[in-house]
């Protein structure tokens, strides 16, 4: 029980620090940071696939599956946001 409370404390602290750091990022740096976050999420996705492949019990399989789902959502959403932001900087074509 003590380990779970400690892990919950670390998770809460990481969420708070992550929110504070990301909220201070100027919009011009958002696209490069999103690309880095996509790379990290891709690594998380590979790690989750390895966990599910070597899982010895049901709980590990479920946690791995949840990690796969969340990492996939994060990667796809990150690429969609990055693509949309890059399209904002493209020159508009004149149709004359």
Buried (B, 14 or more C-beta within 10 A) or exposed (E): EEEEEEEEEEEEEEEEEEEEEEEEEEEEEBBEBBEEBBEEBBEBBEBBBEBBEEBEEEEEBEBBBEBBEBBBEBBEEBBEBBEEEEEEEEEEEEEE
